[in-house]
């Protein structure tokens, strides 16, 4: 079985990833992370940090 869907949401990437995962009842989110880049990432957190906080399922973050 092959499942393919293209979705192009607008808005904050972390919020959209978590919302998409919740809507489609995902079992896991797999994403690549480059880590912290600069002062704002330290204060706000990276996209991966935000997804980890709000995801409805486990997140596998793989360093690039």
Helices and strands as residue ranges (DSSP letters): H 13-23, E 28-33, H 39-44, H 47-54, E 58-63
